[in-house]
Amino acid sequence: MHTNRVRKSQVLSPDFTMSLIIFTAILFLSYTVWNTSQEKSMRFYDTKQMQKKALYISDTLMNTPGIPPDWNTSNIQMAGLRKVDSNTLDIDKVVNFKLLEYNQSKDVLGTGSYDYYFEIIDSNDSVLKVGGGVSGTAAIFATIGADNSIKDLLADYYQDWDYYWAGPGSPSNNARYIYNKSHVTPSTEDELFSALISNISSYDTLIIEGTNSLTITAAHETALQDFVSLGGTLIDIQDKFDAQLINHFAVVPDGETAVAGDITGTIINYDVLFAGRDVGESITFETKKYRFNKSDVDKTIVESDGDPDKCIVCLWYYGNGKIYYMPDGNDGTGNPIQGTDMNGIELVFGNNNTHQTDNLAPIRRIVTVMDGQIPRIGILNLYIYK
């Protein structure tokens, strides 16, 4: 006789249930600790790598001229900002680096998968602004209605500028102050220029735009020479009488009358005067005035397309300052020359997304930037981040 046995389902005991909960909790906790440890380890690794990158990049930027040593935007292989013959940063290279597309700049810096941002600030923690045809407080002297291209380029100028207007009427402008012939006695162009000369110590840049018939006295000549020698910038645009103002400096030779082929030229050396244009680009001027032998200038910025031995946008150094000559401030359509920079640039580079990450490597170093002939002390703040 068989006895039917009823199978009863097993019930987990309270001890087993508690053990299972504890085991699961320990397993989850272990996984969390392991995962957190891995994240910390990876973050520590990234931080160490970024610190190495930051040191390497700051050393490369500050202590090497780059590859090739005279690189430009078209042939750069490795970014270095130091001048070839000194320990200061070369403003031309600084501005050229600003022109690079971001991914290209990452490649020549060697940041790899990391992003970067750097700025150069002054002692007041303000971003340093250098370069451009104009620095500091400026004065413009112009004579006729067509001589207004430069004041248009100063529409967003970050410093003050004064307008010495020797022509008729009162052209639109955003100058701090406008002087005209009504402010001088007798009301002549010469007297207005004399008023500018009497104020010249108030300015860092002097721009003469347009043909004029000024009578330059011995006192004017001495004042102009002292102004540039002490670090001022003189920009002579479309002047006549063999570019008469710059002829009062021994370093500047007599110019020769330009020919038809001098209307257009090619940039052969980068300069902050044309911070928006690169080497190899063509420039068209509205008028032709004078040209100089390239062997007689300190720096040929634009050479003539009609004669590659002639300079039509030229730079001379005089004492601590510099002297520019340009045939015109307008292009063939009557508009200001595209890419002409009177304002200068802020020394800010890369992508400033550092506020969106908590994993970055900062570095801070003192640098010296050559702005023309003038050394500017700044602080490099570099961030490598992910």
C-alpha positions in Angstrom: 0.0 0.0 0.0 1.4 3.3 -1.1 1.1 6.4 0.9 0.7 9.6 -1.0 3.1 12.2 0.1 2.3 15.8 -0.4 5.4 17.9 -1.5 5.6 21.1 0.4 7.4 24.2 -1.1 10.4 25.3 0.8 10.3 28.6 2.5 13.5 30.7 2.8 14.5 31.1 6.3 14.9 34.6 7.8 18.7 33.9 8.3 19.2 33.0 4.6 17.2 36.0 3.4 19.3 38.4 5.6 22.5 36.8 4.4 21.4 37.2 0.8 20.6 40.9 1.4 24.0 41.5 3.1 25.8 39.6 0.3 24.1 41.7 -2.4 24.8 44.9 -0.5 28.5 44.0 -0.1 28.7 43.1 -3.8 27.0 46.3 -4.8 29.2 48.3 -2.5 32.3 46.6 -3.7 31.4 47.3 -7.3 30.7 51.0 -6.5 34.0 51.3 -4.6 35.8 49.6 -7.5 34.1 51.8 -10.1 34.8 54.9 -8.1 38.4 53.8 -7.6 38.7 53.3 -11.3 37.2 56.7 -12.1 39.6 58.3 -9.6 42.5 56.4 -11.1 41.6 57.5 -14.6 41.0 61.1 -13.4 44.4 61.0 -11.6 46.0 59.7 -14.8 44.3 62.4 -16.9 45.3 65.1 -14.5 49.0 63.9 -14.5 48.9 63.8 -18.3 47.4 67.2 -18.5 49.9 68.6 -16.1 52.7 67.2 -18.3 51.0 68.6 -21.4 50.6 72.1 -19.7 54.3 72.2 -18.8 55.4 71.0 -22.2 53.2 73.4 -24.1 54.1 76.4 -21.9 57.8 75.6 -22.3 57.4 75.2 -26.1 55.4 78.5 -26.5 57.7 80.5 -24.3 61.2 79.0 -24.9 61.2 78.0 -28.6 60.6 79.9 -31.9 58.7 77.0 -33.3 59.3 74.9 -36.4 60.3 76.4 -38.8 61.8 79.3 -36.8 60.1 81.8 -39.1 56.8 80.0 -39.4 53.6 81.4 -40.7 50.1 80.1 -40.8 50.7 78.1 -44.0 53.9 76.2 -43.0 53.8 75.9 -39.2 54.7 72.5 -37.9 55.2 73.2 -34.2 54.0 76.3 -32.3 56.7 78.4 -30.6 56.2 82.1 -29.9 59.7 83.2 -28.9 61.7 85.6 -31.1 64.6 83.9 -32.8 67.2 86.2 -31.3 65.8 86.9 -27.8 63.8 85.5 -24.9 60.7 87.6 -25.5 57.6 86.6 -27.4 57.3 87.8 -31.0 54.1 89.7 -31.5 54.0 88.7 -35.2 54.0 85.0 -34.1 51.4 85.7 -31.4 49.0 87.3 -33.9 49.7 84.5 -36.5 48.8 81.9 -33.9 45.6 83.8 -33.3 44.8 83.3 -37.0 45.0 79.5 -36.8 41.8 77.4 -36.9 41.3 75.8 -33.5 42.0 72.1 -34.5 45.1 73.2 -36.4 46.3 75.0 -33.3 45.8 71.9 -31.2 47.8 69.9 -33.7 50.8 72.2 -33.7 50.6 72.5 -29.9 50.4 68.7 -29.5 47.5 68.7 -27.1 46.2 65.3 -28.3 42.7 64.6 -27.1 42.8 67.5 -24.6 41.5 71.0 -25.1 43.3 74.2 -24.3 42.8 77.8 -23.5 45.4 80.4 -22.6 45.5 84.2 -22.1 48.1 86.8 -21.3 47.1 89.3 -18.7 48.6 92.5 -17.3 49.4 93.3 -13.7 45.7 94.4 -13.2 44.4 91.0 -14.3 43.1 92.6 -17.5 43.7 90.7 -20.8 46.8 92.3 -22.5 46.0 93.9 -25.9 48.9 94.5 -28.2 49.6 94.9 -31.9 47.5 96.8 -34.4 48.7 99.9 -36.2 47.5 102.0 -33.2 48.5 101.7 -29.6 47.6 103.8 -26.6 46.0 107.2 -27.2 46.0 108.3 -30.9 45.7 111.5 -32.9 44.6 111.6 -36.6 45.4 114.5 -38.8 43.3 114.6 -42.1 42.7 117.2 -44.7 40.1 116.4 -47.2 36.7 114.6 -47.4 38.2 111.4 -48.9 40.5 111.0 -45.9 38.1 109.2 -43.6 39.0 105.5 -43.9 41.1 105.3 -40.8 38.6 107.0 -38.5 36.1 104.3 -39.7 38.6 101.6 -38.6 38.7 103.2 -35.2 35.0 102.8 -34.6 35.5 100.2 -31.9 38.9 101.4 -30.7 39.4 100.4 -27.1 41.4 103.6 -26.2 40.9 107.3 -26.8 41.7 109.1 -30.0 41.5 112.7 -31.1 40.6 114.0 -34.5 42.5 117.0 -36.0 40.3 117.8 -39.0 41.7 120.3 -41.5 39.0 119.9 -44.1 35.5 121.4 -44.5 32.6 120.5 -42.4 32.7 118.0 -39.6 32.8 114.3 -40.6 31.1 111.7 -38.5 33.4 110.1 -36.0 33.6 108.6 -32.5 36.7 110.6 -31.4 37.2 111.7 -27.9 37.6 115.2 -29.2 37.6 116.8 -32.6 39.8 119.8 -33.4 39.3 121.8 -36.5 40.6 125.0 -38.0 38.1 127.1 -36.0 40.2 126.2 -32.9 43.4 127.9 -34.2 44.4 131.4 -35.3 44.9 131.9 -38.1 42.5 129.2 -39.2 44.9 127.3 -41.5 46.1 123.7 -41.9 49.5 124.7 -40.7 48.2 126.2 -37.5 46.1 123.1 -36.8 49.1 120.9 -37.3 51.1 123.1 -34.9 48.3 122.6 -32.3 48.7 118.8 -32.7 52.4 119.1 -32.3 51.9 121.1 -29.1 49.8 118.2 -27.8 52.0 115.4 -29.2 53.2 114.2 -25.8 49.6 113.2 -25.0 49.6 110.6 -27.7 51.2 107.2 -28.4 50.2 107.0 -32.1 50.1 109.7 -34.8 48.3 109.1 -38.1 48.6 111.5 -41.0 46.1 110.6 -43.7 45.8 112.2 -47.0 47.6 114.7 -49.2 48.5 117.9 -47.3 50.5 121.0 -47.9 52.0 121.3 -44.4 55.0 123.5 -43.7 57.2 121.5 -41.4 59.3 123.8 -39.2 62.5 122.8 -37.3 60.4 122.7 -34.1 57.9 120.3 -35.7 60.8 118.1 -36.9 62.3 117.9 -33.5 59.0 117.1 -31.8 58.2 114.4 -34.4 61.6 112.8 -33.9 61.4 112.9 -30.1 57.8 111.4 -30.3 58.9 108.4 -32.3 62.3 107.9 -30.5 60.5 107.7 -27.2 58.3 104.8 -28.4 55.6 106.5 -30.5 54.2 105.2 -33.8 53.9 107.4 -36.8 51.7 106.2 -39.7 51.9 108.3 -42.9 49.2 107.5 -45.4 48.9 108.9 -48.9 51.1 111.9 -48.1 52.7 113.9 -50.9 56.0 115.7 -51.4 57.9 112.4 -51.2 56.0 111.4 -48.1 57.2 114.6 -46.5 56.6 113.8 -42.8 58.6 110.6 -42.7 61.4 112.3 -44.7 62.2 114.2 -41.5 63.8 111.0 -40.1 67.3 110.1 -41.1 66.4 106.4 -41.3 63.9 107.1 -44.1 65.2 107.6 -47.7 63.6 109.7 -50.3 60.7 107.8 -52.0 60.2 107.7 -55.7 57.0 108.4 -57.5 54.9 105.2 -57.8 53.8 103.8 -61.2 50.6 102.1 -62.3 51.8 98.7 -61.2 52.1 99.9 -57.6 48.3 100.0 -57.2 48.4 96.4 -56.2 50.9 94.6 -53.9 51.5 91.3 -52.1 52.1 90.9 -48.4 55.5 89.3 -48.0 56.0 89.8 -44.2 53.3 89.6 -41.6 52.7 92.8 -39.6 50.2 93.8 -37.0 49.1 96.7 -39.2 47.3 94.1 -41.3 46.4 91.6 -38.5 43.5 90.3 -40.6 45.6 89.4 -43.6 48.3 86.8 -44.1 51.5 86.4 -46.1 50.9 85.9 -49.8 47.6 87.8 -49.9 47.1 90.6 -52.4 46.1 94.1 -51.5 44.7 96.8 -53.9 45.0 100.5 -53.1 42.8 103.2 -54.4 45.7 105.5 -55.3 49.5 105.2 -55.8 51.9 107.7 -54.3 55.4 106.7 -53.5 57.5 103.6 -53.3 60.8 102.7 -51.7 63.7 100.3 -52.5 63.2 97.2 -50.3 66.9 97.4 -49.4 66.3 100.9 -47.9 63.5 99.8 -45.4 63.7 97.9 -42.2 60.7 95.7 -43.1 58.8 95.4 -46.4 55.2 94.5 -45.5 53.7 94.8 -49.0 55.9 94.7 -52.1 54.7 96.1 -55.4 53.2 93.7 -57.9 54.7 95.9 -60.7 58.2 95.7 -59.3 59.1 93.1 -56.6 62.2 95.2 -55.6 59.9 98.0 -54.4 58.2 98.4 -51.1 54.8 100.1 -51.0 53.8 99.4 -47.4 57.0 99.9 -45.4 58.2 100.0 -41.8 61.3 101.7 -40.3 62.4 101.5 -36.6 63.5 104.8 -35.0 64.7 104.7 -31.4 62.1 102.9 -29.5 59.3 103.6 -32.0 58.3 102.8 -35.5 57.4 104.6 -38.7 54.9 103.2 -41.3 54.2 104.4 -44.8 51.1 103.3 -46.8 50.1 104.6 -50.3 46.4 104.8 -49.2 44.0 103.7 -46.6 41.3 102.8 -49.1 41.0 100.0 -51.6 39.9 100.3 -55.2 36.2 100.5 -54.3 36.6 103.4 -51.8 36.3 101.2 -48.7 39.0 100.8 -46.1 41.7 98.2 -46.8 40.2 94.9 -45.6 42.2 93.4 -42.8 43.8 96.7 -41.7 43.9 96.5 -37.9 44.1 99.8 -36.0 42.7 98.3 -32.8 45.1 95.5 -32.0 44.2 92.1 -30.5 43.4 90.7 -27.1 45.9 87.9 -26.2 43.2 85.2 -25.7 43.6 81.8 -27.5 41.8 78.5 -27.7 38.4 77.5 -26.3 37.4 79.0 -22.9 35.2 76.1 -21.8 37.2 75.6 -18.6 34.2 76.6 -16.5 32.3 73.5 -17.8 34.8 71.0 -16.5 36.3 70.1 -13.1 39.2 68.3 -14.6 41.9 70.7 -15.7 45.5 71.5 -15.3 46.4 75.2 -14.9 49.8 76.8 -15.2 50.9 80.4 -14.7 54.1 82.0 -15.9 55.5 85.5 -16.4 56.2 86.4 -20.1 57.5 89.4 -22.0 55.9 90.3 -25.3 57.6 92.5 -27.9 55.0 95.0 -29.2 57.0 96.5 -32.0 60.1 97.8 -30.1 58.3 98.0 -26.8 58.5 95.1 -24.3 55.3 94.4 -22.5 55.3 92.3 -19.3 52.4 89.9 -18.9 51.3 86.7 -17.1 50.5 83.6 -19.1 47.5 81.6 -17.8 47.3 78.3 -19.6 44.7 75.6 -19.0 44.7 72.1 -20.4 41.4 70.3 -19.8 39.1 67.5 -20.8 
